[in-house]
Amino acid sequence: MTCFKWVMLSALFPASAHADRLSNHVPQENAIVCSSLRFPVNPKHFPLFERNNPIIAIHCLAYDDFSECLSILYLLPQVHLRPHKISLLLLDSSNSHRGAH
């Protein structure tokens, strides 16, 4: 499993203690569908994840070193219709990313 899945699970099921421990989310491991994704997940595959998980909307921002600002990399147009909205921050262009929610 990759960090993408752990980020999604930690956003859906926040830990009450020791949020840094993956063991908090192992019981929910099958709560989301990631079987059609290739890891590491490329932002162009977010629509596929959302199609397989219709209660989740992803909002992804990217930091541009040149302009020193954030830009929207991905946002589901129907974000307001989904009960769970998860924001991600892409820190570099090599698809190494960190999640924030």
N, C-alpha and C positions, 0 to 999 in steps of 0.2 A: 504494500500500500504506500502511497506517496503522500507528501505534505498536503496536496490539494484536497484529498479526501479527509485528512485529519482537520484541516481548516474548516471545511464544510460541516463536519460533525461537531467541532468545538463551537461553531456559531449557532448551530441548531440546539445543542445540548450543553449549555455552559456549565462548567464544573463549579461546585460550591467551594471546593478547596483544592489546592495543588493543581491549578489549571495547566501547568506545564507538563503534567504526566499524561502520556497517551493512554495509560490504563483506564483513565476516566471515561474514555470513549469506545473502548473495545466492545462493551455490551451493545452499543448502537451501530456497530460496524456495518450492518446490513440495512440500515435505515434509509440509505440513499443508494441510487443505482449509478455505478461507475463502470460497469462491465464493457461498455462500448467505447470508452476513452483509452487513449494511448498516453502513457506517462513519460516524461513530464507533460502536463496538460498545457496546450497552446491556447491562448485566448480565443482563437478562431473556432475552437471546439466548445466554447461555453454554450452556444445554442443547443448543441447536442445534449449536453448535461442537463440543461433546463427542460428540454423536451422529455427526457427520461425522468425528471424530477419536477413535476408541474407545480409544486408548492414553493419552489425556490427561484428567486431572481438574483442574478449576479450583476454587480456594479464594479467595474474594474477601472482603476485609475493608474496612470503611468507618470513617473517623474521624468521630466526632460531636463537633463543637466545643462544643455545649452541655454534654454530660456529660463531655467530655474523656476519652473512652475509645474503644476499638475494638469494633466489633460485626461479627458474621458476616453479610455481605450475601448470599453464595451459597456453598454447599458441596454438591457432588455426594454423595448418600447412599452411593453405592458407591465413594467415593474410594479406599478401601483395595484395591480390585480393579484399579485402573489403575496401570500401571508408571510413568507420569509424572504428578507432581502439581505444579501451577504456582500459586503464590500471587500475588495482585494486591492492591494497596491503592488504594481509591478515595478520593481526597483531597477532592473537592468534589462537589456535587450536579449540576453542569453536565456531567457525564460526562467531564471532563478527568481523566485518571487516569495514574498512574505504576505501572510494574510492578516487582515485587520477586520474586525467586525464591531 
